[in-house]
């Protein structure tokens, strides 16, 4: 019976994907020849983030914490992320490919094949209607979850929040996006799993995601993103259900506030009606001091007592606070410094060959972008 159900699900998934492809072909053929033959816009861009971090716990090795994937080296200068991107844009089709290198790529893509670890983005899309507000994209693309990306210049703080570091940065699959007007954006996504390019070996199920976003000009943005799927092979399958909510508010010309909340559940074992829970709230305030200088402060908490995402003895329950200072001499470059303190309920950090409850580190970065 189980094999029959798996076969039926595989057929359903295949039919769904084929329907998406047929829809895209239909949308492409429905456009006039003059529009299709119009020249597309081609853009090349780049980004690099060079950093230094000092962890005052001074634990052995050059990596600081296993639950961080950005700026995660101790007492060494290194490259967090270097990125080269080529993108093509047309009213009826689009595509992008970006190659990456750095500690972020080696740490966050460790589960992927060696060559795929260097692929930051590779996708193509077609418009499904004449208005150009309904799109189908497929390939490797940035995750719909969260307000922080792997590109530090786009974030309010230098390092990423714990909730951002432990939810997907990227997905591999197909998505349909509908933007009925300038305020709303709706997406439905079918993908290979929880931050997976290659599906987990032995897993026959795809995962499903949604996103609803409302933007009121430059004043505020409200977002709700979801994930439903599994990160296990079929033999031990535990279903995972996850919600990400955030709001970005430009309260004054110089003062911005970002609030976020992640909550997820996962079955305790295959077929179980009981679930393990994890959640994380975060608040980030940023103030633009003048044209060149800005500061930001963050408060956060992450609770994962059953180790669904962050597995440590006795569970992961950690509060955090950080302060940033940014200097932007030109639009294409930013110099940043950050002090960050983490406090756990349990002794999970190493200092002087002993376990302690807190961790403090300083990080600095010079990042620049080309044609961004």
C-alpha positions as a LaTeX table, in Angstrom:
\begin{tabular}{lrrr}
\hline
Residue & $x$ (\AA) & $y$ (\AA) & $z$ (\AA) \\
\hline
Unk1 & 0.00 & 0.00 & 0.00 \\
Unk2 & 2.83 & 2.39 & 0.93 \\
Unk3 & 4.61 & 1.74 & $-2.40$ \\
Unk4 & 1.35 & 2.33 & $-4.28$ \\
Unk5 & 0.78 & 5.64 & $-2.45$ \\
Unk6 & 4.34 & 6.75 & $-3.18$ \\
Unk7 & 3.89 & 5.92 & $-6.85$ \\
Unk8 & 0.63 & 7.88 & $-6.97$ \\
Unk9 & 2.28 & 10.90 & $-5.31$ \\
Unk10 & 5.16 & 10.75 & $-7.79$ \\
Unk11 & 2.68 & 10.70 & $-10.68$ \\
Unk12 & 0.78 & 13.65 & $-9.19$ \\
Unk13 & 4.01 & 15.63 & $-8.80$ \\
Unk14 & 5.04 & 14.87 & $-12.37$ \\
Unk15 & 1.63 & 15.92 & $-13.72$ \\
Unk16 & 1.76 & 19.15 & $-11.73$ \\
Unk17 & 5.21 & 20.07 & $-13.06$ \\
Unk18 & 4.23 & 19.18 & $-16.64$ \\
Unk19 & 1.16 & 21.39 & $-16.36$ \\
Unk20 & 3.37 & 24.30 & $-15.28$ \\
Unk21 & 5.61 & 23.76 & $-18.29$ \\
Unk22 & 2.62 & 23.59 & $-20.65$ \\
Unk23 & 1.21 & 26.79 & $-19.16$ \\
Unk24 & 4.50 & 28.55 & $-19.73$ \\
Unk25 & 4.66 & 27.39 & $-23.33$ \\
Unk26 & 1.08 & 28.51 & $-23.93$ \\
Unk27 & 1.83 & 31.93 & $-22.44$ \\
Unk28 & 4.94 & 32.31 & $-24.58$ \\
Unk29 & 3.19 & 31.38 & $-27.84$ \\
Unk30 & 0.30 & 33.73 & $-27.08$ \\
Unk31 & 2.50 & 36.84 & $-27.39$ \\
Unk32 & 2.91 & 38.80 & $-30.59$ \\
Unk33 & 6.03 & 38.34 & $-32.71$ \\
Unk34 & 6.99 & 42.03 & $-32.35$ \\
Unk35 & 7.06 & 41.81 & $-28.57$ \\
Unk36 & 8.95 & 38.53 & $-28.57$ \\
Unk37 & 11.61 & 39.88 & $-30.93$ \\
Unk38 & 12.28 & 43.01 & $-28.86$ \\
Unk39 & 15.84 & 43.18 & $-27.51$ \\
Unk40 & 16.24 & 42.10 & $-23.88$ \\
Unk41 & 18.24 & 43.97 & $-21.28$ \\
Unk42 & 21.44 & 42.24 & $-20.20$ \\
Unk43 & 23.08 & 43.20 & $-16.91$ \\
Unk44 & 26.30 & 42.07 & $-15.26$ \\
Unk45 & 26.89 & 42.67 & $-11.57$ \\
Unk46 & 29.20 & 41.63 & $-8.78$ \\
Unk47 & 29.60 & 41.64 & $-5.03$ \\
Unk48 & 32.33 & 40.85 & $-2.51$ \\
Unk49 & 32.39 & 40.84 & 1.30 \\
Unk50 & 35.76 & 40.62 & 3.07 \\
Unk51 & 35.62 & 40.23 & 6.84 \\
Unk52 & 37.47 & 39.73 & 10.09 \\
Unk53 & 35.90 & 38.35 & 13.29 \\
Unk54 & 37.28 & 37.82 & 16.77 \\
Unk55 & 35.48 & 35.44 & 19.13 \\
Unk56 & 36.37 & 36.18 & 22.75 \\
Unk57 & 35.65 & 32.58 & 23.76 \\
Unk58 & 38.70 & 31.69 & 21.67 \\
Unk59 & 37.60 & 28.13 & 21.10 \\
Unk60 & 39.85 & 25.75 & 19.17 \\
Unk61 & 39.73 & 25.82 & 15.38 \\
Unk62 & 38.97 & 28.67 & 13.03 \\
Unk63 & 35.19 & 28.14 & 12.77 \\
Unk64 & 33.17 & 29.85 & 15.50 \\
Unk65 & 29.68 & 28.31 & 15.80 \\
Unk66 & 28.03 & 25.43 & 13.89 \\
Unk67 & 24.69 & 27.30 & 13.60 \\
Unk68 & 26.21 & 30.31 & 11.79 \\
Unk69 & 27.02 & 30.28 & 8.07 \\
Unk70 & 28.11 & 33.88 & 7.49 \\
Unk71 & 31.20 & 35.60 & 8.91 \\
Unk72 & 31.87 & 32.38 & 10.81 \\
Unk73 & 35.66 & 32.39 & 11.25 \\
Unk74 & 37.71 & 33.31 & 14.30 \\
Unk75 & 40.75 & 35.60 & 14.25 \\
Unk76 & 41.36 & 35.50 & 10.52 \\
Unk77 & 40.69 & 37.64 & 7.49 \\
Unk78 & 38.57 & 35.84 & 4.96 \\
Unk79 & 36.10 & 36.14 & 2.11 \\
Unk80 & 32.51 & 35.64 & 3.24 \\
Unk81 & 30.98 & 35.84 & $-0.24$ \\
Unk82 & 32.14 & 36.82 & $-3.72$ \\
Unk83 & 29.49 & 36.84 & $-6.39$ \\
Unk84 & 29.42 & 37.33 & $-10.16$ \\
Unk85 & 25.96 & 37.55 & $-11.74$ \\
Unk86 & 24.58 & 37.82 & $-15.27$ \\
Unk87 & 20.89 & 38.53 & $-15.79$ \\
Unk88 & 18.68 & 38.92 & $-18.83$ \\
Unk89 & 15.35 & 40.77 & $-18.63$ \\
Unk90 & 12.57 & 40.99 & $-21.21$ \\
Unk91 & 8.90 & 41.82 & $-20.87$ \\
Unk92 & 8.10 & 38.17 & $-21.63$ \\
Unk93 & 11.06 & 36.20 & $-20.31$ \\
Unk94 & 13.95 & 36.50 & $-17.89$ \\
Unk95 & 16.88 & 34.55 & $-16.53$ \\
Unk96 & 19.88 & 34.80 & $-14.23$ \\
Unk97 & 23.00 & 32.90 & $-13.34$ \\
Unk98 & 25.36 & 33.75 & $-10.49$ \\
Unk99 & 28.53 & 32.00 & $-9.35$ \\
Unk100 & 29.89 & 32.27 & $-5.82$ \\
Unk101 & 32.90 & 31.58 & $-3.63$ \\
Unk102 & 33.72 & 32.18 & 0.02 \\
Unk103 & 33.15 & 30.76 & 3.49 \\
Unk104 & 29.38 & 31.21 & 3.13 \\
Unk105 & 29.36 & 28.96 & 0.07 \\
Unk106 & 31.54 & 26.26 & 1.64 \\
Unk107 & 29.57 & 26.24 & 4.92 \\
Unk108 & 25.98 & 26.67 & 3.78 \\
Unk109 & 26.23 & 24.45 & 0.68 \\
Unk110 & 28.21 & 21.66 & 2.38 \\
Unk111 & 25.46 & 19.10 & 1.66 \\
Unk112 & 25.57 & 19.75 & $-2.11$ \\
Unk113 & 27.90 & 18.32 & $-4.76$ \\
Unk114 & 31.19 & 20.22 & $-5.11$ \\
Unk115 & 30.29 & 21.94 & $-8.37$ \\
Unk116 & 26.83 & 22.95 & $-7.15$ \\
Unk117 & 28.37 & 24.64 & $-4.10$ \\
Unk118 & 29.52 & 27.43 & $-6.42$ \\
Unk119 & 26.05 & 28.10 & $-7.89$ \\
Unk120 & 24.39 & 30.97 & $-6.06$ \\
Unk121 & 21.57 & 31.29 & $-8.60$ \\
Unk122 & 20.57 & 29.71 & $-11.92$ \\
Unk123 & 17.01 & 30.17 & $-13.14$ \\
Unk124 & 14.83 & 31.11 & $-16.05$ \\
Unk125 & 11.28 & 32.42 & $-16.27$ \\
Unk126 & 8.51 & 33.24 & $-18.73$ \\
Unk127 & 5.51 & 35.53 & $-18.48$ \\
Unk128 & 2.20 & 33.63 & $-18.54$ \\
Unk129 & $-0.03$ & 36.52 & $-19.58$ \\
Unk130 & 0.04 & 39.63 & $-21.74$ \\
Unk131 & 0.11 & 41.99 & $-18.74$ \\
Unk132 & 3.41 & 40.55 & $-17.56$ \\
Unk133 & 2.22 & 40.19 & $-13.96$ \\
Unk134 & 2.02 & 36.38 & $-13.90$ \\
Unk135 & 5.34 & 34.54 & $-14.13$ \\
Unk136 & 6.68 & 31.01 & $-14.01$ \\
Unk137 & 10.33 & 30.67 & $-12.89$ \\
Unk138 & 12.32 & 27.46 & $-12.49$ \\
Unk139 & 15.81 & 26.61 & $-11.29$ \\
Unk140 & 17.88 & 27.62 & $-8.27$ \\
Unk141 & 16.72 & 30.90 & $-6.75$ \\
Unk142 & 16.76 & 32.85 & $-3.50$ \\
Unk143 & 14.40 & 31.69 & $-0.78$ \\
Unk144 & 11.08 & 33.43 & $-0.22$ \\
Unk145 & 11.61 & 33.08 & 3.53 \\
Unk146 & 12.87 & 35.96 & 5.65 \\
Unk147 & 14.03 & 39.56 & 5.28 \\
Unk148 & 17.80 & 38.88 & 5.28 \\
Unk149 & 19.77 & 37.64 & 2.29 \\
Unk150 & 23.28 & 36.28 & 1.85 \\
Unk151 & 24.32 & 39.68 & 0.42 \\
Unk152 & 25.29 & 41.69 & 3.50 \\
Unk153 & 24.87 & 45.09 & 1.78 \\
Unk154 & 21.13 & 44.42 & 1.58 \\
Unk155 & 20.72 & 43.79 & 5.32 \\
Unk156 & 20.31 & 46.11 & 8.29 \\
Unk157 & 23.08 & 44.35 & 10.23 \\
Unk158 & 26.43 & 42.85 & 9.27 \\
Unk159 & 25.83 & 39.34 & 10.62 \\
Unk160 & 22.54 & 37.50 & 10.14 \\
Unk161 & 19.93 & 36.84 & 12.79 \\
Unk162 & 19.82 & 33.31 & 14.19 \\
Unk163 & 16.44 & 32.72 & 12.55 \\
Unk164 & 17.82 & 33.76 & 9.14 \\
Unk165 & 20.88 & 31.55 & 9.46 \\
Unk166 & 18.70 & 28.53 & 10.25 \\
Unk167 & 16.01 & 28.84 & 7.59 \\
Unk168 & 16.49 & 28.43 & 3.81 \\
Unk169 & 18.63 & 30.94 & 1.93 \\
Unk170 & 17.93 & 29.20 & $-1.40$ \\
Unk171 & 15.53 & 26.74 & $-3.01$ \\
Unk172 & 15.57 & 24.60 & $-6.14$ \\
Unk173 & 12.29 & 24.11 & $-7.98$ \\
Unk174 & 9.59 & 26.09 & $-9.76$ \\
Unk175 & 7.43 & 29.01 & $-8.67$ \\
Unk176 & 4.47 & 30.96 & $-9.99$ \\
Unk177 & 4.37 & 34.63 & $-9.01$ \\
Unk178 & 1.37 & 36.93 & $-9.43$ \\
Unk179 & 1.52 & 40.70 & $-8.84$ \\
Unk180 & $-2.01$ & 42.08 & $-9.38$ \\
Unk181 & $-0.87$ & 45.63 & $-8.56$ \\
Unk182 & 2.00 & 47.60 & $-7.03$ \\
Unk183 & 1.06 & 46.53 & $-3.50$ \\
Unk184 & 0.49 & 42.78 & $-3.60$ \\
Unk185 & 2.74 & 39.87 & $-4.59$ \\
Unk186 & 1.61 & 36.22 & $-4.35$ \\
Unk187 & 3.77 & 33.14 & $-4.96$ \\
Unk188 & 3.31 & 29.38 & $-4.98$ \\
Unk189 & 6.44 & 27.22 & $-5.01$ \\
Unk190 & 7.22 & 23.53 & $-5.50$ \\
Unk191 & 10.80 & 22.65 & $-4.53$ \\
Unk192 & 13.26 & 19.88 & $-3.73$ \\
Unk193 & 13.18 & 20.48 & 0.01 \\
Unk194 & 14.37 & 22.64 & 2.88 \\
Unk195 & 17.31 & 24.51 & 1.34 \\
Unk196 & 18.17 & 21.74 & $-1.09$ \\
Unk197 & 19.47 & 21.84 & $-4.63$ \\
Unk198 & 19.63 & 18.05 & $-4.77$ \\
Unk199 & 16.76 & 16.26 & $-3.04$ \\
Unk200 & 17.59 & 14.16 & 0.04 \\
Unk201 & 18.63 & 10.65 & $-1.01$ \\
Unk202 & 15.70 & 8.26 & $-0.62$ \\
Unk203 & 13.09 & 11.02 & $-0.41$ \\
Unk204 & 10.35 & 10.72 & $-3.06$ \\
Unk205 & 8.40 & 13.82 & $-1.98$ \\
Unk206 & 8.65 & 17.39 & $-3.17$ \\
Unk207 & 7.94 & 20.30 & $-0.82$ \\
Unk208 & 5.42 & 23.12 & $-1.19$ \\
Unk209 & 5.67 & 26.77 & $-0.22$ \\
Unk210 & 3.67 & 29.98 & $-0.43$ \\
Unk211 & 4.34 & 33.69 & $-0.02$ \\
Unk212 & 2.01 & 36.65 & 0.45 \\
Unk213 & 3.56 & 40.11 & 0.52 \\
Unk214 & 1.99 & 43.56 & 0.82 \\
Unk215 & 4.04 & 46.72 & 0.27 \\
Unk216 & 2.81 & 50.26 & 0.83 \\
Unk217 & 5.34 & 52.23 & $-1.19$ \\
Unk218 & 8.41 & 53.07 & 0.89 \\
Unk219 & 6.41 & 53.12 & 4.14 \\
Unk220 & 6.10 & 49.46 & 5.12 \\
Unk221 & 6.12 & 45.84 & 3.94 \\
Unk222 & 4.22 & 42.92 & 5.48 \\
Unk223 & 5.12 & 39.35 & 4.54 \\
Unk224 & 3.93 & 35.82 & 5.29 \\
Unk225 & 5.87 & 32.84 & 3.92 \\
Unk226 & 5.28 & 29.12 & 4.46 \\
Unk227 & 6.97 & 25.76 & 3.91 \\
Unk228 & 5.44 & 22.28 & 4.01 \\
Unk229 & 7.54 & 19.21 & 3.31 \\
Unk230 & 10.15 & 16.86 & 4.71 \\
Unk231 & 13.92 & 16.78 & 5.01 \\
Unk232 & 14.11 & 13.02 & 5.58 \\
Unk233 & 14.19 & 9.91 & 3.37 \\
Unk234 & 10.88 & 8.06 & 3.01 \\
Unk235 & 11.85 & 5.41 & 5.57 \\
Unk236 & 11.99 & 7.96 & 8.43 \\
Unk237 & 9.84 & 10.72 & 6.96 \\
Unk238 & 8.86 & 13.46 & 9.42 \\
Unk239 & 6.67 & 16.20 & 8.00 \\
Unk240 & 7.77 & 19.78 & 8.65 \\
Unk241 & 5.45 & 22.81 & 8.62 \\
Unk242 & 6.92 & 26.28 & 8.93 \\
Unk243 & 5.70 & 29.89 & 8.98 \\
Unk244 & 7.78 & 33.04 & 8.60 \\
Unk245 & 6.23 & 36.46 & 9.26 \\
Unk246 & 7.90 & 39.84 & 9.16 \\
Unk247 & 7.22 & 43.53 & 8.84 \\
Unk248 & 9.55 & 46.30 & 7.66 \\
Unk249 & 8.55 & 49.82 & 8.68 \\
Unk250 & 10.11 & 53.15 & 7.64 \\
Unk251 & 8.84 & 55.11 & 10.62 \\
Unk252 & 10.64 & 58.36 & 9.80 \\
Unk253 & 13.05 & 59.51 & 7.12 \\
Unk254 & 15.99 & 58.21 & 9.18 \\
Unk255 & 14.50 & 55.53 & 11.43 \\
Unk256 & 13.51 & 52.03 & 10.27 \\
Unk257 & 12.20 & 49.09 & 12.27 \\
Unk258 & 12.09 & 45.42 & 11.26 \\
Unk259 & 10.22 & 42.76 & 13.21 \\
Unk260 & 10.19 & 39.05 & 12.42 \\
Unk261 & 8.83 & 35.81 & 13.82 \\
Unk262 & 9.50 & 32.23 & 12.73 \\
Unk263 & 7.58 & 29.23 & 14.02 \\
Unk264 & 7.74 & 25.63 & 12.86 \\
Unk265 & 6.70 & 22.14 & 13.84 \\
Unk266 & 8.00 & 18.73 & 12.81 \\
Unk267 & 6.68 & 15.25 & 13.51 \\
Unk268 & 8.53 & 13.47 & 16.31 \\
Unk269 & 8.70 & 10.36 & 14.18 \\
Unk270 & 7.15 & 9.01 & 10.99 \\
Unk271 & 3.36 & 8.91 & 11.21 \\
Unk272 & 3.35 & 10.62 & 14.61 \\
Unk273 & 0.51 & 12.90 & 15.68 \\
Unk274 & 2.91 & 14.63 & 18.09 \\
Unk275 & 5.21 & 17.43 & 16.94 \\
Unk276 & 8.36 & 19.19 & 18.07 \\
Unk277 & 8.18 & 22.99 & 18.04 \\
Unk278 & 10.75 & 25.70 & 17.40 \\
Unk279 & 10.28 & 29.47 & 17.18 \\
Unk280 & 12.21 & 32.72 & 17.03 \\
Unk281 & 11.29 & 36.42 & 17.38 \\
Unk282 & 13.63 & 39.25 & 16.32 \\
Unk283 & 13.54 & 43.06 & 16.32 \\
Unk284 & 16.04 & 45.27 & 14.45 \\
Unk285 & 16.12 & 49.07 & 14.68 \\
Unk286 & 18.25 & 51.11 & 12.27 \\
Unk287 & 18.96 & 54.83 & 12.37 \\
Unk288 & 20.58 & 56.83 & 9.56 \\
Unk289 & 22.82 & 59.33 & 11.33 \\
Unk290 & 23.71 & 61.24 & 8.17 \\
Unk291 & 24.49 & 60.59 & 4.52 \\
Unk292 & 27.46 & 58.35 & 5.31 \\
Unk293 & 26.89 & 56.93 & 8.80 \\
Unk294 & 24.22 & 54.62 & 10.23 \\
Unk295 & 23.76 & 52.48 & 13.31 \\
Unk296 & 21.59 & 49.46 & 14.09 \\
Unk297 & 20.64 & 47.40 & 17.14 \\
Unk298 & 19.13 & 43.90 & 17.26 \\
Unk299 & 17.40 & 41.83 & 19.95 \\
Unk300 & 16.50 & 38.19 & 19.28 \\
Unk301 & 15.58 & 34.87 & 20.82 \\
Unk302 & 15.68 & 31.34 & 19.38 \\
Unk303 & 14.06 & 28.32 & 21.02 \\
Unk304 & 14.59 & 24.81 & 19.65 \\
Unk305 & 14.49 & 22.62 & 22.74 \\
Unk306 & 14.15 & 19.39 & 20.75 \\
Unk307 & 16.96 & 20.12 & 18.30 \\
Unk308 & 14.89 & 20.08 & 15.10 \\
Unk309 & 17.09 & 22.72 & 13.44 \\
Unk310 & 19.95 & 23.32 & 15.91 \\
Unk311 & 20.94 & 20.14 & 17.70 \\
Unk312 & 22.80 & 20.69 & 20.98 \\
Unk313 & 22.62 & 18.80 & 24.30 \\
Unk314 & 19.60 & 19.80 & 26.42 \\
Unk315 & 18.17 & 21.93 & 23.60 \\
Unk316 & 18.98 & 25.29 & 22.05 \\
Unk317 & 17.47 & 28.30 & 23.85 \\
Unk318 & 19.45 & 31.44 & 23.17 \\
Unk319 & 18.94 & 35.19 & 23.52 \\
Unk320 & 21.04 & 37.63 & 21.53 \\
Unk321 & 21.83 & 41.32 & 21.22 \\
Unk322 & 24.03 & 43.20 & 18.77 \\
Unk323 & 25.05 & 46.73 & 17.83 \\
Unk324 & 26.23 & 47.85 & 14.38 \\
Unk325 & 28.02 & 50.89 & 13.03 \\
Unk326 & 28.08 & 51.42 & 9.25 \\
Unk327 & 30.10 & 53.82 & 7.11 \\
Unk328 & 29.14 & 54.23 & 3.46 \\
Unk329 & 31.58 & 56.52 & 1.62 \\
Unk330 & 29.91 & 55.72 & $-1.71$ \\
Unk331 & 26.83 & 53.86 & $-2.90$ \\
Unk332 & 28.89 & 50.88 & $-4.03$ \\
Unk333 & 30.86 & 50.27 & $-0.81$ \\
Unk334 & 30.09 & 49.84 & 2.87 \\
Unk335 & 32.36 & 49.41 & 5.91 \\
Unk336 & 30.71 & 47.78 & 8.92 \\
Unk337 & 31.53 & 46.85 & 12.49 \\
Unk338 & 29.41 & 44.77 & 14.85 \\
Unk339 & 29.51 & 43.64 & 18.47 \\
Unk340 & 27.31 & 40.63 & 19.25 \\
Unk341 & 26.49 & 38.82 & 22.48 \\
Unk342 & 24.70 & 35.47 & 22.80 \\
Unk343 & 23.34 & 34.04 & 26.04 \\
Unk344 & 22.08 & 30.45 & 26.29 \\
Unk345 & 20.01 & 28.72 & 28.95 \\
Unk346 & 22.46 & 25.82 & 28.80 \\
Unk347 & 26.23 & 25.56 & 28.59 \\
Unk348 & 26.70 & 25.12 & 24.84 \\
Unk349 & 29.68 & 27.40 & 24.09 \\
Unk350 & 33.32 & 26.49 & 24.60 \\
Unk351 & 35.78 & 28.77 & 26.45 \\
Unk352 & 39.12 & 27.73 & 27.94 \\
Unk353 & 38.23 & 24.08 & 27.24 \\
Unk354 & 35.08 & 24.40 & 29.34 \\
Unk355 & 31.41 & 24.77 & 28.46 \\
Unk356 & 29.88 & 28.18 & 29.21 \\
Unk357 & 26.51 & 29.85 & 28.65 \\
Unk358 & 27.52 & 32.95 & 26.74 \\
Unk359 & 29.48 & 34.02 & 23.68 \\
Unk360 & 30.75 & 37.46 & 22.63 \\
Unk361 & 32.43 & 38.41 & 19.39 \\
Unk362 & 33.35 & 41.39 & 17.22 \\
Unk363 & 33.14 & 41.41 & 13.44 \\
Unk364 & 34.16 & 43.88 & 10.77 \\
Unk365 & 33.63 & 43.90 & 7.02 \\
Unk366 & 34.31 & 45.85 & 3.87 \\
Unk367 & 31.82 & 45.00 & 1.13 \\
Unk368 & 31.35 & 46.43 & $-2.34$ \\
Unk369 & 28.91 & 45.90 & $-5.17$ \\
Unk370 & 29.15 & 46.57 & $-8.91$ \\
Unk371 & 26.02 & 47.51 & $-10.90$ \\
Unk372 & 23.73 & 46.57 & $-8.02$ \\
\hline
\end{tabular}
